[in-house]
Amino acid sequence: MDTVQIYKELQAWFDYDNYVHVESCTLKGLHKELQVRKNILDSIEFFGEGDVYFDQILAGNPLISKTIDLDTHLAESQTHIRQVTFVHIESLKRSLEMFSQESFVKGSDQLTKEVKEQPLTQSMRAVFMRTNESRVYTHFDLENSSDEEIIGSLRALLPVWRKEYGIKGRKQEAFGLGRILKLVDYRILPMMDLLMWGKLNGVGLSNTILSRLLYPNLTDEVRGEEQLKDTDRPIAEKALTGIICKNIEGFINKNRHLIDVPVVHLRKLV
């Protein structure tokens, strides 16, 4: 597909004007926009197709957070701590059955005494040859423990677990309001959508095409090819990995009072 054809196909669905209200998104709404796009890219890479949200984007309605309920969004989808569901337990059991018949009493579906007494993480790391499982399964006694006691126990146990499993912590980069606002100023959301379209269609989009699509108006302060190459595009590509979504989640967890503040009002705090 040549450049002219690529540009025509992009113009058939992409319109930057559909993104102009991104500043009215709340902080948790912006977080959701990034999370949705990470999930779309996963769908493209694993299944070779998008999903219902990508269909919505291609139909000219790219602000997903405007159309879904965000009330429990961050409460239920924390990256670092989640409740274990029965579905997850069934998945772990199936993995044991598939990869480690030795975990069961011969001729039955009962786990052996040795496996039952092991922490889940030790069992699963053994099943996957100690390479695929870095999650530690635990429980909190909410009724008989204070928040401070639970947090204090985690602080004490984390270095013990990391040493036991040989897993180093991910370094958390400094991420404040200024970095969040650059996501809007550099038009990262629409760029992510363009890059996902390119991924789905097996098309490499040049920085020239991206710049023309993202800055279509003569009155725009245009960010050109060099700025996209050195700064903007790497941010969009990083956002598609989910890292920036995690960074925003970390910021929100430390600044819960800002969770429902629209981006346009956050600018006044910088």
C-alpha positions as a Markdown table, in Angstrom:
| # | Residue | x | y | z |
|---|---|---|---|---|
| 1 | Met | 0.0 | 0.0 | 0.0 |
| 2 | Asp | 1.6 | 3.3 | -1.1 |
| 3 | Thr | 1.5 | 6.5 | 0.9 |
| 4 | Val | -1.4 | 8.0 | -1.1 |
| 5 | Gln | -3.5 | 4.9 | -0.5 |
| 6 | Ile | -2.6 | 4.8 | 3.2 |
| 7 | Tyr | -3.5 | 8.5 | 3.6 |
| 8 | Lys | -6.9 | 8.0 | 1.8 |
| 9 | Glu | -7.8 | 5.0 | 4.0 |
| 10 | Leu | -6.9 | 6.9 | 7.2 |
| 11 | Gln | -8.9 | 9.9 | 6.1 |
| 12 | Ala | -11.9 | 7.6 | 5.7 |
| 13 | Trp | -12.2 | 7.1 | 9.5 |
| 14 | Phe | -9.8 | 9.4 | 11.3 |
| 15 | Asp | -10.8 | 12.9 | 12.2 |
| 16 | Tyr | -8.9 | 14.8 | 14.9 |
| 17 | Asp | -11.9 | 16.9 | 15.7 |
| 18 | Asn | -13.4 | 13.8 | 17.4 |
| 19 | Tyr | -10.7 | 14.1 | 20.0 |
| 20 | Val | -11.0 | 17.8 | 20.9 |
| 21 | His | -13.0 | 17.1 | 24.0 |
| 22 | Val | -10.4 | 14.9 | 25.6 |
| 23 | Glu | -9.6 | 17.7 | 28.1 |
| 24 | Ser | -13.1 | 17.3 | 29.5 |
| 25 | Cys | -12.2 | 13.7 | 30.6 |
| 26 | Thr | -11.6 | 13.3 | 34.3 |
| 27 | Leu | -8.3 | 11.9 | 35.5 |
| 28 | Lys | -9.8 | 8.4 | 36.0 |
| 29 | Gly | -11.4 | 8.8 | 32.5 |
| 30 | Leu | -8.0 | 9.5 | 30.9 |
| 31 | His | -6.6 | 6.4 | 32.8 |
| 32 | Lys | -9.5 | 4.4 | 31.3 |
| 33 | Glu | -8.8 | 5.6 | 27.8 |
| 34 | Leu | -5.2 | 4.4 | 28.1 |
| 35 | Gln | -6.2 | 1.1 | 29.6 |
| 36 | Val | -8.7 | 0.4 | 26.8 |
| 37 | Arg | -6.1 | 1.0 | 24.1 |
| 38 | Lys | -3.6 | -1.3 | 25.8 |
| 39 | Asn | -6.4 | -4.0 | 25.8 |
| 40 | Ile | -7.2 | -3.3 | 22.1 |
| 41 | Leu | -3.5 | -3.7 | 21.1 |
| 42 | Asp | -3.4 | -7.0 | 23.0 |
| 43 | Ser | -6.5 | -8.2 | 21.0 |
| 44 | Ile | -4.8 | -7.2 | 17.8 |
| 45 | Glu | -1.5 | -9.0 | 18.6 |
| 46 | Phe | -3.1 | -12.2 | 19.9 |
| 47 | Phe | -6.2 | -12.5 | 17.7 |
| 48 | Gly | -5.3 | -10.4 | 14.7 |
| 49 | Glu | -8.4 | -8.2 | 15.2 |
| 50 | Gly | -9.7 | -5.4 | 17.3 |
| 51 | Asp | -12.7 | -5.4 | 19.7 |
| 52 | Val | -15.9 | -3.5 | 20.3 |
| 53 | Tyr | -14.1 | -0.5 | 21.6 |
| 54 | Phe | -11.9 | -0.3 | 18.5 |
| 55 | Asp | -15.0 | -0.5 | 16.4 |
| 56 | Gln | -16.3 | 2.5 | 18.4 |
| 57 | Ile | -13.1 | 4.4 | 17.8 |
| 58 | Leu | -13.2 | 3.6 | 14.0 |
| 59 | Ala | -16.8 | 4.8 | 14.0 |
| 60 | Gly | -15.8 | 8.2 | 15.1 |
| 61 | Asn | -16.4 | 7.9 | 18.9 |
| 62 | Pro | -12.9 | 7.6 | 20.4 |
| 63 | Leu | -13.6 | 8.8 | 23.9 |
| 64 | Ile | -14.5 | 5.5 | 25.5 |
| 65 | Ser | -14.7 | 7.0 | 29.0 |
| 66 | Lys | -17.7 | 9.1 | 28.0 |
| 67 | Thr | -19.8 | 6.0 | 27.2 |
| 68 | Ile | -19.1 | 3.6 | 30.1 |
| 69 | Asp | -19.5 | 3.6 | 33.9 |
| 70 | Leu | -16.3 | 4.7 | 35.7 |
| 71 | Asp | -17.6 | 4.6 | 39.3 |
| 72 | Thr | -15.9 | 1.3 | 40.2 |
| 73 | His | -13.3 | 1.4 | 37.4 |
| 74 | Leu | -10.1 | 2.0 | 39.6 |
| 75 | Ala | -11.5 | 0.1 | 42.6 |
| 76 | Glu | -11.9 | -3.1 | 40.6 |
| 77 | Ser | -8.9 | -2.8 | 38.2 |
| 78 | Gln | -5.9 | -2.0 | 40.3 |
| 79 | Thr | -2.8 | -3.2 | 38.5 |
| 80 | His | -0.8 | -4.2 | 41.6 |
| 81 | Ile | -3.4 | -5.8 | 44.0 |
| 82 | Arg | -6.5 | -7.7 | 42.9 |
| 83 | Gln | -8.8 | -10.2 | 44.5 |
| 84 | Val | -8.5 | -13.8 | 43.4 |
| 85 | Thr | -11.6 | -15.1 | 41.7 |
| 86 | Phe | -12.9 | -18.7 | 41.4 |
| 87 | Val | -12.2 | -18.4 | 37.6 |
| 88 | His | -8.5 | -17.7 | 38.5 |
| 89 | Ile | -8.4 | -20.7 | 40.9 |
| 90 | Glu | -9.9 | -23.0 | 38.2 |
| 91 | Ser | -7.3 | -21.7 | 35.7 |
| 92 | Leu | -4.5 | -22.5 | 38.2 |
| 93 | Lys | -5.9 | -26.0 | 38.7 |
| 94 | Arg | -6.1 | -26.6 | 35.0 |
| 95 | Ser | -2.5 | -25.6 | 34.6 |
| 96 | Leu | -1.5 | -28.1 | 37.3 |
| 97 | Glu | -3.4 | -30.8 | 35.6 |
| 98 | Met | -1.9 | -30.0 | 32.2 |
| 99 | Phe | 1.7 | -29.5 | 33.2 |
| 100 | Ser | 2.2 | -31.5 | 36.4 |
| 101 | Gln | 0.3 | -34.7 | 36.9 |
| 102 | Glu | 2.7 | -35.4 | 39.8 |
| 103 | Ser | 0.8 | -32.8 | 41.7 |
| 104 | Phe | -2.2 | -35.2 | 42.1 |
| 105 | Val | -2.7 | -38.4 | 44.0 |
| 106 | Lys | -2.4 | -41.2 | 41.3 |
| 107 | Gly | -5.8 | -42.1 | 39.9 |
| 108 | Ser | -7.7 | -39.1 | 41.5 |
| 109 | Asp | -8.2 | -35.4 | 41.1 |
| 110 | Gln | -7.0 | -34.8 | 44.7 |
| 111 | Leu | -3.8 | -32.7 | 45.2 |
| 112 | Thr | -1.0 | -34.4 | 47.0 |
| 113 | Lys | -0.2 | -33.4 | 50.6 |
| 114 | Glu | 3.1 | -31.9 | 49.6 |
| 115 | Val | 1.4 | -29.6 | 47.0 |
| 116 | Lys | -1.4 | -28.6 | 49.4 |
| 117 | Glu | 1.1 | -27.4 | 52.0 |
| 118 | Gln | 3.1 | -25.3 | 49.5 |
| 119 | Pro | 2.3 | -21.6 | 48.9 |
| 120 | Leu | 0.4 | -21.2 | 45.5 |
| 121 | Thr | 3.3 | -19.2 | 44.1 |
| 122 | Gln | 5.9 | -21.9 | 44.8 |
| 123 | Ser | 3.7 | -24.6 | 43.2 |
| 124 | Met | 3.0 | -22.6 | 40.1 |
| 125 | Arg | 6.6 | -21.5 | 39.6 |
| 126 | Ala | 7.6 | -25.2 | 39.8 |
| 127 | Val | 5.0 | -26.1 | 37.2 |
| 128 | Phe | 6.2 | -23.3 | 34.8 |
| 129 | Met | 9.9 | -24.1 | 35.4 |
| 130 | Arg | 10.3 | -21.0 | 37.6 |
| 131 | Thr | 9.9 | -18.6 | 34.7 |
| 132 | Asn | 6.3 | -17.5 | 34.3 |
| 133 | Glu | 4.8 | -16.9 | 37.7 |
| 134 | Ser | 5.7 | -13.8 | 39.7 |
| 135 | Arg | 2.4 | -13.2 | 41.5 |
| 136 | Val | 2.2 | -13.9 | 45.2 |
| 137 | Tyr | -1.2 | -15.1 | 46.4 |
| 138 | Thr | -2.2 | -13.9 | 49.9 |
| 139 | His | -5.1 | -12.8 | 51.9 |
| 140 | Phe | -5.9 | -9.8 | 54.2 |
| 141 | Asp | -8.1 | -10.1 | 57.4 |
| 142 | Leu | -10.1 | -6.9 | 56.9 |
| 143 | Glu | -12.1 | -7.3 | 60.1 |
| 144 | Asn | -9.3 | -8.1 | 62.5 |
| 145 | Ser | -6.5 | -5.9 | 61.0 |
| 146 | Ser | -6.3 | -2.2 | 60.7 |
| 147 | Asp | -5.2 | -0.6 | 57.4 |
| 148 | Glu | -1.9 | 0.4 | 59.0 |
| 149 | Glu | -1.3 | -3.2 | 60.2 |
| 150 | Ile | -1.9 | -4.7 | 56.7 |
| 151 | Ile | 0.3 | -2.1 | 55.0 |
| 152 | Gly | 3.0 | -2.6 | 57.6 |
| 153 | Ser | 2.9 | -6.3 | 57.1 |
| 154 | Leu | 3.3 | -5.9 | 53.3 |
| 155 | Arg | 6.3 | -3.6 | 53.8 |
| 156 | Ala | 7.9 | -6.2 | 56.0 |
| 157 | Leu | 7.1 | -9.2 | 53.7 |
| 158 | Leu | 7.8 | -7.7 | 50.3 |
| 159 | Pro | 11.6 | -7.8 | 50.7 |
| 160 | Val | 11.4 | -11.4 | 52.1 |
| 161 | Trp | 9.3 | -12.6 | 49.1 |
| 162 | Arg | 11.4 | -10.8 | 46.6 |
| 163 | Lys | 14.5 | -12.5 | 48.0 |
| 164 | Glu | 12.8 | -15.9 | 48.2 |
| 165 | Tyr | 11.7 | -15.8 | 44.6 |
| 166 | Gly | 14.6 | -13.9 | 43.2 |
| 167 | Ile | 12.4 | -11.2 | 41.7 |
| 168 | Lys | 13.5 | -7.5 | 41.7 |
| 169 | Gly | 11.1 | -4.7 | 41.9 |
| 170 | Arg | 10.2 | -2.6 | 38.9 |
| 171 | Lys | 11.6 | 0.9 | 39.2 |
| 172 | Gln | 8.9 | 3.5 | 39.3 |
| 173 | Glu | 9.7 | 6.6 | 37.3 |
| 174 | Ala | 8.7 | 10.0 | 38.6 |
| 175 | Phe | 5.3 | 10.8 | 37.1 |
| 176 | Gly | 3.4 | 14.0 | 37.9 |
| 177 | Leu | 0.7 | 16.3 | 36.5 |
| 178 | Gly | 3.1 | 17.8 | 34.0 |
| 179 | Arg | 3.7 | 14.3 | 32.4 |
| 180 | Ile | -0.1 | 13.6 | 32.4 |
| 181 | Leu | -0.9 | 16.9 | 30.6 |
| 182 | Lys | 1.7 | 16.2 | 27.9 |
| 183 | Leu | -0.3 | 13.2 | 27.0 |
| 184 | Val | -3.0 | 15.6 | 25.9 |
| 185 | Asp | -0.8 | 18.3 | 24.5 |
| 186 | Tyr | 1.2 | 15.9 | 22.3 |
| 187 | Arg | -2.1 | 14.3 | 21.2 |
| 188 | Ile | -1.1 | 10.8 | 22.4 |
| 189 | Leu | -4.5 | 9.2 | 22.4 |
| 190 | Pro | -5.2 | 9.8 | 18.7 |
| 191 | Met | -1.7 | 8.8 | 17.8 |
| 192 | Met | -2.2 | 5.5 | 19.7 |
| 193 | Asp | -5.3 | 4.9 | 17.6 |
| 194 | Leu | -3.4 | 5.6 | 14.4 |
| 195 | Leu | -0.6 | 3.3 | 15.4 |
| 196 | Met | -3.1 | 0.5 | 16.3 |
| 197 | Trp | -4.8 | 0.9 | 12.9 |
| 198 | Gly | -1.4 | 0.5 | 11.3 |
| 199 | Lys | -0.6 | -2.6 | 13.4 |
| 200 | Leu | -4.0 | -4.2 | 12.5 |
| 201 | Asn | -3.5 | -3.5 | 8.8 |
| 202 | Gly | 0.2 | -4.3 | 8.6 |
| 203 | Val | 1.1 | -0.8 | 7.6 |
| 204 | Gly | 4.0 | 1.3 | 8.9 |
| 205 | Leu | 2.9 | 4.9 | 9.4 |
| 206 | Ser | 5.5 | 7.6 | 8.8 |
| 207 | Asn | 5.9 | 10.5 | 11.1 |
| 208 | Thr | 5.0 | 12.8 | 8.1 |
| 209 | Ile | 1.6 | 11.1 | 7.8 |
| 210 | Leu | 1.1 | 11.2 | 11.6 |
| 211 | Ser | 1.9 | 14.9 | 11.8 |
| 212 | Arg | -0.5 | 15.8 | 8.9 |
| 213 | Leu | -3.3 | 13.9 | 10.5 |
| 214 | Leu | -2.8 | 15.0 | 14.1 |
| 215 | Tyr | -2.3 | 18.7 | 13.1 |
| 216 | Pro | -4.8 | 19.3 | 10.3 |
| 217 | Asn | -5.7 | 22.9 | 11.0 |
| 218 | Leu | -3.7 | 25.9 | 9.8 |
| 219 | Thr | -4.2 | 27.5 | 13.3 |
| 220 | Asp | -2.6 | 24.5 | 15.1 |
| 221 | Glu | 0.8 | 24.8 | 16.7 |
| 222 | Val | 2.2 | 21.9 | 14.7 |
| 223 | Arg | 4.6 | 19.4 | 16.1 |
| 224 | Gly | 6.6 | 18.2 | 13.2 |
| 225 | Glu | 8.4 | 15.0 | 12.2 |
| 226 | Glu | 11.5 | 15.5 | 14.4 |
| 227 | Gln | 9.3 | 16.2 | 17.5 |
| 228 | Leu | 7.2 | 13.1 | 16.8 |
| 229 | Lys | 10.3 | 11.0 | 16.2 |
| 230 | Asp | 12.2 | 12.1 | 19.3 |
| 231 | Thr | 9.4 | 12.6 | 21.8 |
| 232 | Asp | 5.7 | 12.1 | 20.9 |
| 233 | Arg | 5.8 | 8.7 | 19.1 |
| 234 | Pro | 8.0 | 7.0 | 21.7 |
| 235 | Ile | 5.5 | 8.2 | 24.4 |
| 236 | Ala | 2.6 | 6.8 | 22.4 |
| 237 | Glu | 4.4 | 3.5 | 21.9 |
| 238 | Lys | 5.2 | 3.3 | 25.5 |
| 239 | Ala | 1.6 | 4.0 | 26.4 |
| 240 | Leu | 0.5 | 1.1 | 24.3 |
| 241 | Thr | 2.6 | -1.2 | 26.5 |
| 242 | Gly | 0.6 | -0.2 | 29.5 |
| 243 | Ile | 3.4 | 1.4 | 31.5 |
| 244 | Ile | 2.0 | 4.9 | 31.4 |
| 245 | Cys | -1.3 | 3.5 | 32.5 |
| 246 | Lys | 0.4 | 2.1 | 35.5 |
| 247 | Asn | 2.1 | 5.4 | 36.2 |
| 248 | Ile | -1.2 | 7.3 | 36.1 |
| 249 | Glu | -2.7 | 4.7 | 38.4 |
| 250 | Gly | 0.2 | 5.2 | 40.8 |
| 251 | Phe | -0.3 | 9.0 | 40.7 |
| 252 | Ile | -4.1 | 8.6 | 41.3 |
| 253 | Asn | -3.4 | 6.3 | 44.3 |
| 254 | Lys | -1.4 | 9.0 | 45.9 |
| 255 | Asn | -3.8 | 11.8 | 44.9 |
| 256 | Arg | -7.3 | 10.4 | 45.3 |
| 257 | His | -8.7 | 13.9 | 45.6 |
| 258 | Leu | -7.9 | 14.5 | 42.0 |
| 259 | Ile | -9.6 | 11.4 | 40.6 |
| 260 | Asp | -12.8 | 13.1 | 39.3 |
| 261 | Val | -11.1 | 16.4 | 38.2 |
| 262 | Pro | -11.3 | 17.1 | 34.5 |
| 263 | Val | -8.0 | 17.5 | 32.7 |
| 264 | Val | -8.8 | 21.1 | 31.8 |
| 265 | His | -9.0 | 22.0 | 35.5 |
| 266 | Leu | -5.8 | 20.0 | 36.3 |
| 267 | Arg | -3.9 | 22.6 | 34.2 |
| 268 | Lys | -4.6 | 25.2 | 36.9 |
| 269 | Leu | -2.7 | 23.1 | 39.4 |
| 270 | Val | 0.6 | 23.0 | 37.5 |
